[in-house]
Amino acid sequence: MTETTLEDVERSLDRATDLETEEAVSVLRTARQDIDDLGNDPDVDEGRRQELAERLDQRIREVRERDAYDSGLGAAMNPEDDDAP
């Protein structure tokens, strides 16, 4: 089994940008677990690992907020649809 590297986690972070919400969150959570696992590796740059962990947490929040915003946006854009006969 090959060990995940910080570069792998960074690629997952970048890849999640183009995915739908559920898949993006899944990829980001997996990457977050990988970054946590790398915390036990003495060869990993701890500062960079923590920076990636913070970026992952931020991206997960952004994806969830984007989904919440998008799901409410349709009704806000066409409020008269609910009143249509």
C-alpha positions in Angstrom: 0.0 0.0 0.0 1.4 3.4 -1.0 1.3 6.1 1.6 -0.6 9.3 0.8 1.6 12.4 0.5 0.8 16.1 1.1 0.9 16.4 -2.7 -1.8 13.8 -3.0 -4.0 15.7 -0.5 -3.3 18.9 -2.4 -4.5 17.3 -5.7 -7.6 16.1 -4.0 -8.3 19.6 -2.7 -7.9 21.0 -6.2 -10.0 18.3 -7.8 -12.9 18.8 -5.4 -13.4 22.3 -6.9 -15.0 20.9 -10.0 -17.2 18.2 -8.4 -20.8 18.2 -7.4 -21.5 18.9 -3.7 -21.8 15.4 -2.3 -18.8 14.1 -4.3 -16.7 17.1 -3.4 -17.5 16.7 0.3 -16.6 13.0 0.1 -13.3 13.7 -1.6 -12.5 16.5 0.9 -13.4 14.3 3.9 -11.2 11.5 2.6 -8.4 14.0 2.1 -9.0 15.4 5.6 -8.6 11.9 7.0 -5.4 11.4 5.0 -4.0 14.7 6.4 -4.8 13.6 9.9 -3.1 10.3 9.3 0.0 12.1 8.0 0.3 13.9 11.4 1.9 10.7 12.8 4.6 10.7 10.1 7.8 12.4 11.4 9.0 12.9 7.8 6.0 15.2 7.0 6.4 19.0 7.2 4.0 19.7 10.1 3.5 23.4 9.1 2.5 22.5 5.6 0.3 19.7 6.9 -1.5 22.0 9.2 -1.9 24.6 6.4 -3.5 21.9 4.2 -5.8 20.8 7.0 -7.0 24.4 7.4 -7.5 24.7 3.6 -9.5 21.4 3.6 -11.7 22.5 6.5 -12.3 25.9 4.7 -13.1 24.2 1.4 -15.6 21.8 3.1 -17.4 24.8 4.6 -17.4 26.6 1.3 -18.9 23.6 -0.6 -21.6 23.2 2.0 -22.4 26.9 2.0 -22.4 26.9 -1.8 -24.9 24.0 -1.8 -27.1 25.7 0.7 -27.1 29.0 -1.3 -27.7 27.2 -4.6 -30.6 25.2 -3.2 -32.4 28.3 -2.0 -31.5 30.5 -5.0 -34.0 29.0 -7.5 -37.0 30.0 -5.3 -35.5 33.4 -4.6 -34.9 34.1 -8.4 -38.5 33.1 -9.3 -40.8 33.9 -6.4 -43.8 34.3 -8.7 -43.6 30.6 -9.7 -45.2 29.7 -6.4 -48.1 32.0 -7.1 -48.7 30.8 -10.7 -52.2 29.5 -11.4 
